[in-house]
Amino acid sequence: MNKLITTAVVFLILFPSSFVLAQVDQQLREDIISTGYVHRPLPLDYSKSYESFGLTKKVLQSDMLCDMENLIGWSHKGIGNMTITDERCINGTHSMHLAAPTTYPQFLGWGLGFGTSLASFDVGGVNWGKYNRIKVYVYPECEGARSIYLNLYVENDGMVKVPDKYGREGYHEINLINGQWNECFVEMTELPRDKVTKLSFAIEVFGKERTMGDSLKFDIDAVALETVENPEVVSGWQPAPNRIIFSTTGYRPDSRKTAISTVHSNNGRFQLVDYQTSGVVYKGDIQKEKTKTGDFETLDFSDFKHTGRYFIRIGNSESQPFYIDPNVWEDSAWRVLNFVFCERCGYPVPGKHGVCHTDLNGTHNGQLFALNGGWHDAADMSQQVLQSGELALALIEMAQTAKEKNNTDLYLRLMEEAEWGIDFILKTRLGDGYRAQTWGTNLWTDGFINTKDDSTKRRRVRVHNRAFENFLFSGIEAAAAMAINDDPMLKQHLRKVAIEDYAFAKKRFDELGFDELSGGGGGDHAAMASNSQYIANISYTASQLYRLTGDKHYANEAANSIQYTLDCQRVIPINDKDKLCGFFYRDLNKKSIVHYTHQSRDHVYMQALTTLCETQPDHPDYQKWKQSIELYANYLKTIMQYVAPYGMLPSGVYHIDEVKDSLNFYKVQVGISKGAAKDYKEQLENGVKLDEQHYLRAFPVWFSFKGNAAVHLSTGKAAALCGRFLNDPELMDIAEQQLFWIVGKNPFGQSLIWGEGSNYPQLYTALPGETVGAIPVGMQSKFNEDTPYWPQFNTATYKEVWNSSATKWLSLIAEF
């Protein structure tokens, strides 16, 4: 038995009374026990999903597009084949049979997989404007496949072309259950469809997982165009009519508990109702608010602090139930932990996959090594070792919070999962400052080294000794050394390597400075770091080593290095009405302000500064550090006005000429390397003009890769760090508002975490499949606009499940 699992199991046997599950959700409590404390995936609950609710909508019109009695108008290309079958059907006597092999002798197309089996229907340029939904039945027959999905593509050649230039619009991944008919739909509320030319279904071929057979087969039938009542609003700040927008997970008793209503109310009142007794426990007035995002009706029941399960009633409308409980976020810790567990690489996850990627490999000093472990990054099977390291740190943070609350079961399980990641960090160290760092793959590989699925350049493990990562890993290793108490040899080793890795990093940084990052991103997210963030990371790691060793050398390093970051902070107000300042520039040139697109380390600035203040309260620069924290805290408080009555932290302030600072600008963008000036200007002008040189954006300036969960959660972590240090409830509320946004207090009323709260939609899961606790890259904005955009169409990157978002979620809930 795996040693890490043994720890939890032995503890259970020896100290069963210590395991008193503190779950708010009783069903989750039973599921945790039945899965051996999440050593098997938590069961899927479809009853509260967006798709289950969607199937209950009233259909006003339904017209058959393809009854599949013949294949007239259909064509096929790519690998595999398309035929007609009478083996099974929903409508009439036949259905389309689309098939593909699970692997292929060569790579076809631009993607990471082997190729696609594509069936396309010639629509003929028809206007679908009167319809708002596509309905289809799909029967997968995929031997041994534990993750099943089929892609649906819509193409439009009218006023707005679909797909868009980044290949995002009109693409929809349908997650399916194997061996049964699946009733599927996709609402197309805002999809351009004035001249629809093609509808396609596609099987993507990504290799054979251990239990899979040789083919992927899908029967497709009864493709219909429908008009449904109450279609979803998918963009803007205003929710759909007759909706109550709230945190579907719930609230802590001390939370600022607010909601938004579009329900017509005759008396302007709302009720809070006990879910168990149906008794009204609270009544309040609905308030009218005029904000910078529009006019809203809002509810506030912050003064109601009784623990329980409740729902909101306005007139004849009722919300789904939610909890009020001091430990309301701990349930999400278990669910997100479940997602993390299911993303393990090189480990047999029951019901998900066997030991995987044993053949991915790299070379160092002429030696070939195989490498798997840690956690896959996302819906694909790629790996960035740094993300596994940061995830391990977040698990440790949440574990310490669980320990402080005497939640022993959660503490042990989080530490066990963290140690899986720590082991991987140690495995990737090559002993001389070099580390295995990243690899890109979207395949179940064949297990044989140097065959086609692991030998291409894109799939080789990258090895380098960049100082930036070694600084970060040193801090993670130091934190782990201080947190692990039941394995003295591991603890001692982590202390040793933390010191070594800092020395490797310091030597290289002293030689090269920031030049090693000057090459840009190139798919390597760590290379997006700014100089000011780089130095903040060095300071934080040095403080961690000071905590670990007590060596004053590290205290001096932490205090001396932070000065560069402080010099990058805006201390002179800009010329807006609020005299905004406190944000950070990327470097001392102060041409580009710090921003993040889909990955973020925005919290590092406050992490470094608050840790300095905590570890060196008698330092002569203490007041300088504190003033910097206060300046940034006031900045966060001020910009929240631009998203009210929601709580999502804005991306921040932008200067009109940042796009001209090409080295910095394109470093943070993925999928674009030039020619952004026109779109940049338009995106800024769709934000809020602050003065002649500055705009504020709610969402980042971005292009191909979109999704802001990690972005605003990371800034939320910064708010929490400031709030704890300054003992400021307003900042702690700002931090918690980031959690509320993710689980439903957004214009679409959807929880972005699958299985958490209610009304959670399908996410782009690709290879791991539908998973409790999966969290995506995040909400996007539409084209160059600066308003939320969350269509049902399910594709990367915004709906792709991502461990970076899970990392930021766990790190932030650790503050509560």
SULLIN-V108489 format. One record per backbone hydrogen bond with DSSP energy under -0.5 kcal/mol. CO is the residue of the C=O (numbers start at 1). NH is the residue of the N-H. E is the energy in kcal/mol with one decimal. If there is no record, write none. Layout:
CO/NH/E ; CO/NH/E
This chain:
2/6/-2.4 ; 3/7/-1.7 ; 4/8/-1.1 ; 5/9/-2.3 ; 6/10/-3.1 ; 7/11/-1.8 ; 8/12/-1.9 ; 9/13/-2.0 ; 10/14/-2.7 ; 11/15/-2.8 ; 13/16/-0.5 ; 15/18/-1.5 ; 15/19/-0.5 ; 16/19/-1.1 ; 18/20/-1.5 ; 19/21/-0.8 ; 24/26/-0.7 ; 25/29/-1.7 ; 26/30/-1.9 ; 27/31/-2.3 ; 28/32/-2.7 ; 29/33/-1.8 ; 30/34/-2.5 ; 31/35/-1.5 ; 32/37/-2.8 ; 32/38/-0.7 ; 33/36/-1.8 ; 35/39/-2.7 ; 35/40/-0.7 ; 44/46/-0.7 ; 45/48/-0.5 ; 46/49/-1.8 ; 48/759/-2.6 ; 48/760/-0.9 ; 49/53/-2.0 ; 50/54/-2.6 ; 51/55/-1.7 ; 53/56/-1.4 ; 54/57/-1.6 ; 58/60/-0.6 ; 58/229/-3.0 ; 61/227/-2.6 ; 63/225/-3.1 ; 66/223/-2.2 ; 71/74/-2.0 ; 73/122/-2.4 ; 75/120/-2.8 ; 77/118/-2.5 ; 81/99/-2.7 ; 83/97/-3.4 ; 85/95/-2.3 ; 91/94/-0.6 ; 95/85/-2.8 ; 96/98/-0.6 ; 96/220/-2.6 ; 97/83/-2.7 ; 98/218/-2.7 ; 99/81/-1.5 ; 100/216/-3.3 ; 102/207/-1.0 ; 114/108/-1.7 ; 115/205/-2.6 ; 116/79/-1.4 ; 116/118/-0.7 ; 117/119/-0.5 ; 117/203/-2.2 ; 118/77/-2.0 ; 118/120/-0.5 ; 119/201/-2.7 ; 120/75/-2.3 ; 121/123/-1.0 ; 121/199/-1.8 ; 126/128/-0.6 ; 126/196/-2.8 ; 128/131/-2.1 ; 132/188/-2.3 ; 133/226/-3.2 ; 134/186/-1.9 ; 135/224/-2.9 ; 136/184/-2.8 ; 137/221/-2.5 ; 138/140/-0.6 ; 138/182/-2.5 ; 139/219/-2.6 ; 140/179/-2.4 ; 141/143/-0.6 ; 141/217/-0.6 ; 142/145/-2.0 ; 143/213/-2.6 ; 148/176/-2.7 ; 150/174/-2.9 ; 151/202/-2.3 ; 152/172/-2.2 ; 153/200/-2.6 ; 155/197/-2.2 ; 155/198/-1.3 ; 156/162/-2.2 ; 160/158/-0.6 ; 162/156/-2.1 ; 164/167/-2.0 ; 168/171/-1.2 ; 170/154/-1.9 ; 172/152/-3.0 ; 172/174/-0.6 ; 173/175/-0.7 ; 174/150/-1.8 ; 176/148/-0.5 ; 176/178/-0.5 ; 177/180/-0.7 ; 180/140/-0.7 ; 181/183/-0.5 ; 182/138/-2.1 ; 182/184/-0.7 ; 184/136/-2.5 ; 186/134/-2.2 ; 188/191/-0.5 ; 193/128/-2.9 ; 195/157/-2.8 ; 196/125/-1.6 ; 196/126/-1.4 ; 197/123/-1.6 ; 197/124/-1.0 ; 198/155/-2.5 ; 199/121/-3.4 ; 200/153/-2.5 ; 201/119/-2.9 ; 202/151/-2.6 ; 202/204/-0.6 ; 203/117/-2.2 ; 204/206/-0.6 ; 205/114/-2.6 ; 205/115/-0.7 ; 206/444/-2.8 ; 207/209/-0.6 ; 209/212/-2.0 ; 214/102/-1.7 ; 216/100/-1.9 ; 217/141/-3.5 ; 218/98/-3.1 ; 218/220/-0.5 ; 219/139/-3.0 ; 220/96/-2.6 ; 221/137/-2.5 ; 222/224/-0.7 ; 223/65/-2.7 ; 223/66/-2.1 ; 224/135/-2.8 ; 225/63/-2.8 ; 226/132/-2.3 ; 226/133/-1.7 ; 227/60/-3.0 ; 227/61/-1.5 ; 234/790/-3.0 ; 240/243/-0.6 ; 243/245/-0.5 ; 243/262/-2.7 ; 244/246/-0.5 ; 245/260/-2.4 ; 246/248/-0.9 ; 249/323/-1.6 ; 251/325/-2.1 ; 252/255/-1.6 ; 255/257/-1.0 ; 256/258/-0.9 ; 257/301/-2.7 ; 259/299/-2.7 ; 260/245/-3.5 ; 261/297/-0.6 ; 262/242/-1.9 ; 268/286/-2.8 ; 270/284/-2.2 ; 271/273/-0.5 ; 271/313/-2.7 ; 272/281/-2.9 ; 272/282/-1.3 ; 273/311/-1.9 ; 274/278/-2.3 ; 279/274/-3.0 ; 282/272/-2.9 ; 284/270/-2.6 ; 285/287/-0.5 ; 287/289/-0.5 ; 287/298/-3.0 ; 289/291/-0.6 ; 289/296/-3.0 ; 291/294/-1.0 ; 294/291/-2.8 ; 296/289/-3.3 ; 296/298/-0.5 ; 297/261/-2.8 ; 298/287/-2.9 ; 299/259/-1.9 ; 301/304/-1.7 ; 303/305/-0.7 ; 308/324/-2.7 ; 309/275/-2.9 ; 309/276/-0.5 ; 310/322/-2.6 ; 311/273/-3.0 ; 312/319/-2.5 ; 313/271/-2.5 ; 314/317/-2.5 ; 317/314/-2.7 ; 322/310/-3.0 ; 323/251/-2.4 ; 324/308/-2.2 ; 325/328/-1.5 ; 327/330/-1.6 ; 327/331/-0.7 ; 329/333/-1.3 ; 330/334/-1.6 ; 331/335/-2.0 ; 332/336/-3.1 ; 333/337/-2.2 ; 334/338/-1.9 ; 335/339/-1.7 ; 336/340/-2.4 ; 337/341/-2.8 ; 338/342/-2.2 ; 339/343/-1.0 ; 340/343/-0.9 ; 341/344/-1.6 ; 343/376/-3.2 ; 347/349/-1.2 ; 348/350/-0.7 ; 349/352/-2.4 ; 349/353/-2.0 ; 350/41/-0.6 ; 353/349/-1.3 ; 357/360/-0.7 ; 360/371/-3.2 ; 361/461/-2.2 ; 362/369/-2.8 ; 364/367/-2.0 ; 367/364/-2.2 ; 369/362/-2.3 ; 374/345/-2.2 ; 377/803/-3.5 ; 379/767/-1.6 ; 380/378/-0.8 ; 382/377/-2.4 ; 383/439/-2.5 ; 384/387/-1.1 ; 384/388/-1.5 ; 385/389/-2.3 ; 386/390/-2.8 ; 387/391/-2.2 ; 388/392/-2.3 ; 389/393/-1.9 ; 390/394/-2.1 ; 391/395/-2.4 ; 392/396/-1.9 ; 393/397/-2.4 ; 394/398/-2.5 ; 395/399/-2.3 ; 396/400/-2.3 ; 397/401/-1.6 ; 398/402/-2.4 ; 399/403/-2.5 ; 400/404/-2.2 ; 401/405/-1.4 ; 402/407/-3.0 ; 403/406/-1.7 ; 406/408/-1.4 ; 407/411/-2.4 ; 408/412/-2.7 ; 409/413/-2.0 ; 410/414/-2.5 ; 411/415/-2.4 ; 412/416/-2.4 ; 413/417/-2.0 ; 414/418/-2.5 ; 415/419/-2.4 ; 416/420/-1.2 ; 417/421/-1.4 ; 418/422/-2.5 ; 419/423/-2.4 ; 420/424/-1.2 ; 421/425/-2.1 ; 422/426/-2.2 ; 423/427/-2.1 ; 424/428/-2.0 ; 425/429/-0.6 ; 426/429/-0.7 ; 428/436/-2.1 ; 434/430/-2.4 ; 435/464/-1.8 ; 437/385/-3.4 ; 438/462/-3.1 ; 439/383/-2.3 ; 439/441/-0.5 ; 441/381/-0.9 ; 443/445/-0.8 ; 444/208/-0.5 ; 447/449/-0.5 ; 448/451/-1.1 ; 451/454/-1.9 ; 451/455/-1.3 ; 452/456/-0.6 ; 456/459/-1.0 ; 456/460/-0.7 ; 457/460/-0.9 ; 458/440/-1.4 ; 462/437/-3.4 ; 462/438/-0.6 ; 464/435/-2.0 ; 466/470/-1.5 ; 467/471/-2.6 ; 468/472/-2.0 ; 469/473/-3.3 ; 470/474/-2.1 ; 471/475/-1.9 ; 472/476/-2.1 ; 473/477/-3.0 ; 474/478/-2.3 ; 475/479/-2.3 ; 476/480/-2.5 ; 477/481/-2.4 ; 478/482/-1.8 ; 479/483/-1.3 ; 480/484/-2.5 ; 483/485/-0.5 ; 487/491/-2.7 ; 488/492/-2.4 ; 489/493/-2.3 ; 490/494/-2.7 ; 491/495/-1.8 ; 492/496/-1.9 ; 493/497/-2.7 ; 494/498/-2.2 ; 495/499/-1.7 ; 496/500/-2.2 ; 497/501/-3.2 ; 498/502/-1.7 ; 499/503/-1.8 ; 500/504/-2.6 ; 501/505/-2.4 ; 502/506/-2.9 ; 503/507/-2.3 ; 504/508/-2.0 ; 505/509/-2.9 ; 506/510/-2.5 ; 507/511/-1.1 ; 508/512/-2.7 ; 509/513/-2.7 ; 512/515/-1.7 ; 513/516/-0.6 ; 514/517/-1.9 ; 515/518/-1.6 ; 517/520/-1.4 ; 521/524/-2.2 ; 523/525/-0.9 ; 524/527/-1.2 ; 525/528/-1.8 ; 526/529/-1.7 ; 530/534/-2.5 ; 531/535/-2.3 ; 532/536/-1.7 ; 533/537/-2.6 ; 534/538/-1.9 ; 535/539/-2.6 ; 536/540/-2.5 ; 537/541/-2.6 ; 538/542/-2.5 ; 539/543/-2.3 ; 540/544/-2.2 ; 541/545/-2.4 ; 542/546/-2.1 ; 543/547/-2.4 ; 544/548/-2.2 ; 545/549/-3.0 ; 546/550/-2.4 ; 550/552/-0.5 ; 551/554/-1.2 ; 551/555/-0.9 ; 552/556/-2.5 ; 553/557/-2.1 ; 554/558/-2.6 ; 555/559/-2.3 ; 556/560/-2.8 ; 557/561/-2.3 ; 558/562/-1.3 ; 560/563/-0.9 ; 561/564/-1.4 ; 561/565/-0.6 ; 562/566/-2.4 ; 563/567/-2.2 ; 564/568/-0.6 ; 565/568/-1.2 ; 566/569/-1.4 ; 568/585/-2.8 ; 569/571/-0.8 ; 570/582/-2.9 ; 571/573/-0.5 ; 576/579/-1.0 ; 580/574/-2.4 ; 583/570/-3.3 ; 584/594/-2.9 ; 586/531/-0.6 ; 586/532/-2.2 ; 587/590/-1.4 ; 592/586/-3.2 ; 601/604/-1.6 ; 602/605/-0.7 ; 603/607/-2.4 ; 604/608/-2.8 ; 605/609/-2.1 ; 606/610/-2.8 ; 607/611/-1.7 ; 608/612/-2.1 ; 609/613/-2.2 ; 610/614/-2.1 ; 611/615/-2.5 ; 612/616/-2.3 ; 616/619/-1.6 ; 619/622/-2.0 ; 621/625/-2.4 ; 622/626/-2.6 ; 623/627/-2.6 ; 624/628/-1.8 ; 625/629/-2.0 ; 626/630/-2.6 ; 627/631/-2.4 ; 628/632/-2.2 ; 629/633/-2.6 ; 630/634/-2.3 ; 631/635/-1.6 ; 632/636/-2.2 ; 633/637/-2.2 ; 634/638/-2.2 ; 635/639/-2.1 ; 636/640/-0.9 ; 638/641/-1.2 ; 639/642/-1.4 ; 640/643/-1.6 ; 640/644/-0.7 ; 641/292/-0.6 ; 643/646/-2.0 ; 644/293/-0.7 ; 652/697/-2.4 ; 654/695/-2.3 ; 655/658/-1.6 ; 657/660/-1.5 ; 657/661/-0.6 ; 658/661/-1.6 ; 660/662/-1.9 ; 661/664/-0.6 ; 661/665/-3.1 ; 662/666/-2.1 ; 663/667/-0.6 ; 664/668/-0.8 ; 665/668/-0.9 ; 666/669/-0.6 ; 670/704/-0.5 ; 670/705/-1.0 ; 676/680/-3.1 ; 677/681/-2.3 ; 678/682/-2.0 ; 679/683/-2.8 ; 680/684/-2.4 ; 681/685/-2.3 ; 682/686/-1.2 ; 684/687/-1.9 ; 687/689/-0.5 ; 688/690/-0.5 ; 688/696/-2.6 ; 693/656/-2.1 ; 694/690/-2.5 ; 694/691/-1.7 ; 695/654/-3.2 ; 696/688/-2.7 ; 697/651/-1.0 ; 697/652/-1.9 ; 698/651/-0.6 ; 700/702/-0.6 ; 704/706/-0.7 ; 708/712/-2.5 ; 709/713/-2.3 ; 710/714/-1.9 ; 711/715/-1.9 ; 712/716/-2.0 ; 713/717/-2.1 ; 714/718/-1.8 ; 715/719/-2.2 ; 716/720/-2.3 ; 717/721/-2.6 ; 718/722/-2.4 ; 719/723/-3.0 ; 720/724/-2.8 ; 721/725/-2.1 ; 722/726/-3.0 ; 723/727/-0.8 ; 723/728/-2.1 ; 727/729/-0.6 ; 728/732/-1.6 ; 729/733/-2.2 ; 730/734/-2.2 ; 731/735/-2.2 ; 732/736/-2.2 ; 733/737/-2.4 ; 734/738/-0.8 ; 735/738/-0.9 ; 735/739/-0.6 ; 736/739/-0.7 ; 736/740/-2.0 ; 737/741/-2.2 ; 738/742/-1.5 ; 739/743/-1.8 ; 740/745/-2.8 ; 741/744/-1.3 ; 742/752/-3.5 ; 743/248/-2.0 ; 744/746/-2.1 ; 746/749/-2.0 ; 750/752/-0.5 ; 751/761/-0.6 ; 752/754/-0.6 ; 752/776/-0.7 ; 753/756/-1.9 ; 754/773/-3.6 ; 755/757/-0.5 ; 758/751/-0.7 ; 759/751/-0.8 ; 760/50/-2.1 ; 763/765/-1.4 ; 764/801/-1.9 ; 765/768/-1.3 ; 765/769/-0.7 ; 771/774/-1.8 ; 774/754/-2.4 ; 775/802/-2.7 ; 777/709/-2.1 ; 777/710/-0.8 ; 779/708/-1.6 ; 780/789/-2.5 ; 781/783/-0.6 ; 782/785/-3.1 ; 787/782/-0.8 ; 788/236/-2.2 ; 789/780/-1.4 ; 793/795/-0.8 ; 794/173/-2.4 ; 795/799/-1.9 ; 797/777/-0.7 ; 797/800/-1.4 ; 798/778/-2.4 ; 799/764/-2.4 ; 800/777/-1.4 ; 801/379/-0.9 ; 802/806/-1.4 ; 803/807/-2.6 ; 804/808/-1.9 ; 805/809/-2.3 ; 806/810/-2.6 ; 807/811/-2.3 ; 808/812/-2.0 ; 809/813/-2.7 ; 810/814/-1.2 ; 812/815/-2.0 ; 813/816/-2.0
